[in-house]
Amino acid sequence: MDFIPVAAPAFAGNEVKYVMDCLESVWISSKGRYIEEFENKFAQYIGSKHAITVSNGTVALHLSLLAYDIRSGDEIIVPTLTYIATVNAVSYCGATPVFIDSEMATWNIDAAAIEAKITARTKGIIVTHLYGHPVDMDQVMKIARKYNLFVIEDAAEAHGAQYNGNKVGSIGDIGVFSLYGNKVITTGEGGIITTNNDQAAKKINLLKSQGMDTKKRFWHTCIGYNYRMTNIQAAIGLGQLEQIDWHIERRLQVAAFYEQYFAGNEKIILPPRQPWAKNIYWLYTILLPPELAVFRDEVMKDLADANIETRPVFYPIHLLPPYSRLAEGQSYPVAELIARSGINLPTHANISEREVEYVCNCLIRAVERL
């Protein structure tokens, strides 16, 4: 079997047509019609008032925190099981991340553990819809409103995922999406912020463009950043967005193939799927049982030898050198269990059922040897 990547972009719509239009019109930088059109249609898709394009998902997180004036001395509640960008953005602002363990029902932040970590310095909560499965947002929002905290949804991995029928990114105060090449839809590099908050949107738009007044050119009212998306990237994004239902449906088909092949195998734990959630399976992720977790890397090597790319689940942030000092004396057993036993399997719109079958057969053989 040829090499099977864990992720790959798929271009099935007008991406080339729109990019060529940018080149022919010479609108290739941070001005052009595709930026506004992509923003408007993304906002409509998510169900938010505003959608603001930026250069990547990490700066989207940074700008979202700056919109709430986060600074040194502030604390932000974060899941420890997430990609490091979620927490780095807190550090960019000089604030302190406060880690919360995962819960097994969704692998996401354990909302029941949040309230005990809130202090007088806590200003907000960031949740991550990990690998495409939504967080139980009602619990989070109830706590946030009780303590007057903002909520940022890190939906970098969850385009189109739904919580009780509402798309993620429309439930909290701000939603943040990555458009990196391995995401559900992509602009190569890129990000987009969604919100219904007019003041937050105004400040984000100001800060992303060097702090320049939108009505007085080259008049800079604050120290801003060059965090803009290009018209070419937005053109790709628009072509991708027009086909997003197809991209998600293909992922759901891939997930169904995996579940069919793994059904009843006691050595393979399937990803969560709560009845109130639409999981879009950014990456189909399985866990090995706790007693077999020590063999996780060995299983991944067997798959690599079979020309199959996989990825481990993210290391919990509290274990990483930049942040381990913040977790001294703390315990995060669920996040650590998921991290040491999890394997991301190939999941993208271009993978065929034959390839999925091959991945499944190789994985089953590998775990049966344990």
C-alpha positions as CSV (number, residue, x, y, z in Angstrom):
1,M,0.0,0.0,0.0
2,D,1.3,3.5,-0.8
3,F,2.0,5.9,2.0
4,I,-1.2,6.9,3.9
5,P,-0.9,10.3,5.6
6,V,-2.6,11.1,8.8
7,A,-4.0,14.3,7.3
8,A,-4.2,15.9,3.8
9,P,-6.1,18.9,2.3
10,A,-8.7,18.2,-0.3
11,F,-9.6,20.7,-3.0
12,A,-13.0,19.9,-4.6
13,G,-14.4,23.3,-5.5
14,N,-13.6,26.7,-6.8
15,E,-10.3,27.1,-5.0
16,V,-8.1,27.3,-8.2
17,K,-10.7,29.6,-10.0
18,Y,-10.7,32.0,-7.1
19,V,-6.9,32.1,-6.7
20,M,-6.4,32.7,-10.4
21,D,-8.9,35.6,-10.1
22,C,-6.7,37.1,-7.4
23,L,-3.6,36.7,-9.5
24,E,-5.2,38.2,-12.6
25,S,-6.7,41.1,-10.7
26,V,-3.3,41.6,-8.7
27,W,-5.3,41.7,-5.4
28,I,-3.0,39.3,-3.6
29,S,-2.3,40.9,-0.2
30,S,-4.5,41.8,2.7
31,K,-7.1,43.7,0.6
32,G,-9.6,42.2,-1.8
33,R,-13.1,41.0,-2.2
34,Y,-12.5,37.5,-1.1
35,I,-11.6,38.5,2.4
36,E,-14.9,40.2,3.0
37,E,-16.9,37.5,1.2
38,F,-15.1,34.7,3.1
39,E,-15.8,36.5,6.4
40,N,-19.4,37.1,5.7
41,K,-20.1,33.5,4.6
42,F,-18.2,32.0,7.5
43,A,-20.2,34.1,10.0
44,Q,-23.4,33.0,8.3
45,Y,-22.3,29.3,8.4
46,I,-21.3,29.4,12.1
47,G,-24.3,31.6,13.1
48,S,-22.4,34.5,14.5
49,K,-22.6,38.3,13.8
50,H,-18.9,38.7,13.0
51,A,-16.2,36.6,11.5
52,I,-12.7,38.1,11.3
53,T,-9.9,36.6,9.2
54,V,-6.4,36.5,10.6
55,S,-3.0,35.0,9.7
56,N,-3.3,31.8,11.8
57,G,-5.2,30.2,14.6
58,T,-2.6,31.1,17.3
59,V,-2.9,34.8,16.6
60,A,-6.7,34.4,16.6
61,L,-6.4,33.2,20.2
62,H,-4.0,36.0,21.1
63,L,-6.3,38.7,19.6
64,S,-9.3,37.2,21.4
65,L,-7.6,37.6,24.7
66,L,-6.5,41.1,23.9
67,A,-10.1,42.0,23.1
68,Y,-10.7,41.5,26.8
69,D,-7.6,43.4,27.9
70,I,-5.9,40.3,29.4
71,R,-2.6,41.3,31.0
72,S,0.0,40.3,33.6
73,G,-1.6,39.3,36.9
74,D,-4.7,37.8,35.2
75,E,-5.6,34.1,35.2
76,I,-7.2,32.1,32.4
77,I,-8.8,28.7,32.9
78,V,-7.5,26.3,30.2
79,P,-7.7,22.5,29.6
80,T,-4.3,20.8,30.0
81,L,-5.1,18.4,27.2
82,T,-4.9,20.7,24.2
83,Y,-2.4,21.9,21.6
84,I,0.1,24.3,23.1
85,A,-1.1,27.3,21.1
86,T,-4.1,27.5,23.3
87,V,-1.9,28.1,26.3
88,N,0.8,30.1,24.6
89,A,-1.6,32.8,23.7
90,V,-2.3,33.3,27.4
91,S,1.4,33.7,28.0
92,Y,1.7,36.2,25.2
93,C,-0.5,38.5,27.2
94,G,1.6,38.0,30.4
95,A,-1.3,36.2,32.1
96,T,-1.2,32.8,33.9
97,P,-2.9,29.7,32.6
98,V,-4.7,27.6,35.2
99,F,-4.9,23.9,34.1
100,I,-8.0,21.7,34.3
101,D,-8.0,18.0,33.8
102,S,-10.1,16.2,31.2
103,E,-13.2,14.0,31.7
104,M,-13.5,10.7,29.9
105,A,-17.0,11.2,28.5
106,T,-15.7,13.7,25.8
107,W,-11.9,13.9,26.5
108,N,-12.5,17.6,26.9
109,I,-12.2,20.0,29.9
110,D,-13.8,18.7,33.0
111,A,-16.3,21.4,33.7
112,A,-17.0,20.1,37.2
113,A,-13.4,20.9,38.1
114,I,-13.5,24.5,36.9
115,E,-15.2,26.3,39.8
116,A,-12.6,25.2,42.4
117,K,-9.8,26.8,40.4
118,I,-11.5,30.2,40.1
119,T,-9.9,33.1,42.0
120,A,-10.2,36.8,42.2
121,R,-7.7,37.1,39.3
122,T,-9.6,34.7,37.0
123,K,-10.9,36.6,33.9
124,G,-11.9,34.0,31.5
125,I,-12.1,30.4,30.3
126,I,-10.8,28.8,27.2
127,V,-12.3,25.5,26.1
128,T,-10.9,23.3,23.3
129,H,-13.3,21.1,21.3
130,L,-10.6,18.4,21.1
131,Y,-10.3,16.4,17.9
132,G,-13.7,17.6,16.7
133,H,-15.9,16.6,19.7
134,P,-17.7,19.5,21.4
135,V,-17.3,20.4,25.0
136,D,-20.4,20.2,27.2
137,M,-20.9,24.0,26.9
138,D,-24.0,24.4,29.1
139,Q,-21.9,23.6,32.2
140,V,-19.1,25.9,31.2
141,M,-21.4,28.8,30.3
142,K,-23.3,28.5,33.6
143,I,-20.1,28.8,35.6
144,A,-18.8,31.6,33.4
145,R,-22.0,33.7,33.9
146,K,-22.0,33.0,37.6
147,Y,-18.5,34.5,38.0
148,N,-18.7,37.1,35.2
149,L,-16.1,35.4,33.0
150,F,-15.7,35.4,29.3
151,V,-15.6,32.1,27.3
152,I,-13.4,31.5,24.3
153,E,-14.1,28.4,22.3
154,D,-10.9,27.0,20.7
155,A,-12.6,25.4,17.8
156,A,-9.4,25.0,15.7
157,E,-10.2,21.3,15.2
158,A,-14.0,21.5,15.1
159,H,-15.3,23.3,12.0
160,G,-19.0,22.4,11.8
161,A,-19.2,20.4,15.0
162,Q,-22.4,21.0,16.9
163,Y,-23.5,21.2,20.6
164,N,-27.3,20.6,21.0
165,G,-27.8,21.7,17.4
166,N,-25.6,24.9,17.7
167,K,-22.3,25.1,15.8
168,V,-19.3,25.5,18.0
169,G,-17.8,28.9,17.8
170,S,-21.3,30.5,18.3
171,I,-21.9,29.5,21.9
172,G,-19.2,31.2,23.9
173,D,-18.3,34.9,23.7
174,I,-15.7,34.3,21.0
175,G,-14.9,31.3,18.7
176,V,-11.5,30.7,17.2
177,F,-10.8,28.5,14.2
178,S,-7.5,27.4,12.6
179,L,-7.3,27.0,8.8
180,Y,-4.0,25.2,8.7
181,G,-3.5,22.6,6.0
182,N,-4.5,19.7,8.1
183,K,-7.8,21.1,9.3
184,V,-11.4,20.3,8.0
185,I,-11.1,23.3,5.6
186,T,-7.9,25.2,5.0
187,T,-6.3,28.4,3.7
188,G,-2.8,26.9,3.9
189,E,-2.1,29.0,7.0
190,G,-4.8,31.1,8.5
191,G,-7.4,31.6,11.2
192,I,-10.8,33.1,11.7
193,I,-12.5,34.6,14.8
194,T,-16.3,34.5,15.3
195,T,-18.2,36.6,17.8
196,N,-21.5,38.4,18.4
197,N,-19.8,41.1,20.5
198,D,-19.5,44.3,18.5
199,Q,-16.9,45.9,20.8
200,A,-14.7,42.8,20.7
201,A,-14.9,42.6,16.9
202,K,-14.0,46.3,16.6
203,K,-11.0,45.9,18.8
204,I,-9.8,42.7,17.1
205,N,-10.1,44.4,13.7
206,L,-8.1,47.4,15.0
207,L,-5.3,45.3,16.6
208,K,-4.9,42.9,13.6
209,S,-4.0,45.8,11.3
210,Q,-1.2,47.6,13.2
211,G,-3.7,49.5,15.3
212,M,-4.6,51.7,12.3
213,D,-7.9,53.7,12.5
214,T,-10.3,52.2,9.9
215,K,-11.5,55.7,9.0
216,K,-8.2,57.6,9.0
217,R,-5.5,55.9,7.0
218,F,-2.0,55.7,8.6
219,W,-3.4,57.1,11.9
220,H,-2.5,54.5,14.5
221,T,-4.4,54.7,17.7
222,C,-2.6,51.9,19.6
223,I,0.2,49.4,19.2
224,G,-1.2,46.7,17.0
225,Y,0.0,43.7,15.0
226,N,0.3,42.5,11.4
227,Y,-2.1,39.6,11.9
228,R,-3.9,39.8,8.6
229,M,-4.9,37.2,6.1
230,T,-4.2,37.6,2.4
231,N,-6.8,37.8,-0.3
232,I,-5.3,34.6,-1.9
233,Q,-5.8,32.7,1.4
234,A,-9.3,34.0,1.7
235,A,-10.0,32.9,-1.9
236,I,-8.9,29.4,-1.0
237,G,-11.0,29.5,2.1
238,L,-14.1,30.6,0.3
239,G,-13.7,27.7,-2.1
240,Q,-13.3,25.3,0.8
241,L,-16.2,26.8,2.7
242,E,-18.5,26.3,-0.2
243,Q,-17.8,22.5,0.1
244,I,-17.6,22.2,3.9
245,D,-20.6,19.9,4.1
246,W,-18.9,17.5,1.7
247,H,-15.7,17.7,3.7
248,I,-17.5,16.9,7.0
249,E,-19.6,14.2,5.4
250,R,-16.4,12.5,4.1
251,R,-15.0,12.5,7.6
252,L,-18.2,11.0,9.0
253,Q,-17.9,8.3,6.4
254,V,-14.3,7.6,7.4
255,A,-15.3,7.5,11.0
256,A,-18.1,5.0,10.2
257,F,-15.7,2.8,8.3
258,Y,-13.3,2.7,11.4
259,E,-16.2,2.0,13.8
260,Q,-17.4,-0.9,11.6
261,Y,-14.0,-2.5,11.5
262,F,-13.2,-1.9,15.2
263,A,-16.6,-2.9,16.6
264,G,-16.3,-5.4,19.5
265,N,-12.5,-5.2,19.7
266,E,-11.7,-4.9,23.4
267,K,-8.2,-3.7,22.7
268,I,-9.4,-0.6,20.9
269,I,-11.4,2.1,22.6
270,L,-13.3,4.3,20.2
271,P,-13.5,8.1,20.4
272,P,-16.4,9.7,22.3
273,R,-19.7,10.5,20.8
274,Q,-22.2,12.0,23.2
275,P,-25.9,12.2,22.1
276,W,-25.9,16.0,22.3
277,A,-22.9,16.3,20.1
278,K,-22.0,16.2,16.5
279,N,-18.4,15.1,16.4
280,I,-16.8,15.9,13.0
281,Y,-13.7,13.7,13.7
282,W,-10.9,16.1,12.8
283,L,-8.7,13.1,13.5
284,Y,-10.2,9.7,14.3
285,T,-8.5,8.9,17.6
286,I,-8.5,5.6,19.4
287,L,-7.2,4.7,22.9
288,L,-5.5,1.5,23.9
289,P,-6.8,0.1,27.2
290,P,-4.8,1.4,30.2
291,E,-3.0,-1.9,30.7
292,L,-1.8,-1.7,27.1
293,A,-0.9,2.0,27.0
294,V,2.8,1.2,27.5
295,F,2.8,-0.4,24.1
296,R,1.3,2.6,22.3
297,D,4.5,3.7,20.6
298,E,5.2,0.1,19.6
299,V,1.8,-0.1,17.9
300,M,2.5,3.2,16.1
301,K,5.9,1.9,14.9
302,D,4.1,-1.2,13.5
303,L,1.8,1.1,11.5
304,A,4.7,3.3,10.3
305,D,6.4,0.1,9.1
306,A,3.2,-0.6,7.1
307,N,3.5,2.9,5.4
308,I,0.7,4.4,7.7
309,E,1.3,7.7,9.3
310,T,-0.2,8.2,12.8
311,R,0.2,10.8,15.6
312,P,0.2,10.6,19.3
313,V,-2.4,12.5,21.3
314,F,-1.1,15.9,22.4
315,Y,1.1,15.9,25.6
316,P,-0.8,17.6,28.4
317,I,0.5,21.1,28.7
318,H,1.3,20.7,32.4
319,L,4.0,18.2,31.4
320,L,5.8,20.5,29.0
321,P,8.9,22.3,30.1
322,P,7.6,25.9,29.7
323,Y,4.6,25.2,32.0
324,S,5.5,22.3,34.3
325,R,6.3,24.7,37.2
326,L,2.7,25.9,37.2
327,A,1.4,22.4,37.9
328,E,3.7,21.4,40.8
329,G,1.7,19.4,43.3
330,Q,-1.3,19.1,40.9
331,S,-2.7,15.9,39.4
332,Y,-4.3,15.5,36.0
333,P,-4.8,11.7,35.7
334,V,-7.4,11.6,33.0
335,A,-5.5,13.9,30.6
336,E,-2.4,11.9,31.1
337,L,-4.2,8.6,30.5
338,I,-5.7,9.8,27.3
339,A,-2.3,11.3,26.2
340,R,-0.3,8.2,26.8
341,S,-2.8,5.7,25.2
342,G,-4.1,7.7,22.3
343,I,-3.4,7.3,18.6
344,N,-4.6,9.6,15.8
345,L,-5.4,7.6,12.7
346,P,-5.5,8.9,9.1
347,T,-8.6,11.0,8.7
348,H,-9.2,13.2,5.7
349,A,-11.6,13.6,2.7
350,N,-9.3,11.9,0.2
351,I,-8.8,8.6,2.0
352,S,-10.6,5.6,0.5
353,E,-12.5,2.8,2.2
354,R,-9.8,0.4,0.9
355,E,-7.1,2.5,2.6
356,V,-9.2,2.7,5.8
357,E,-9.6,-1.1,5.7
358,Y,-5.8,-1.5,5.3
359,V,-5.2,0.8,8.3
360,C,-7.7,-1.2,10.4
361,N,-6.3,-4.5,9.5
362,C,-2.8,-3.4,10.4
363,L,-3.9,-1.8,13.7
364,I,-5.8,-4.9,14.6
365,R,-2.8,-7.1,13.9
366,A,-0.6,-4.9,15.9
367,V,-2.8,-4.9,19.0
368,E,-3.5,-8.6,18.8
369,R,0.2,-9.2,19.3
370,L,0.1,-7.4,22.6
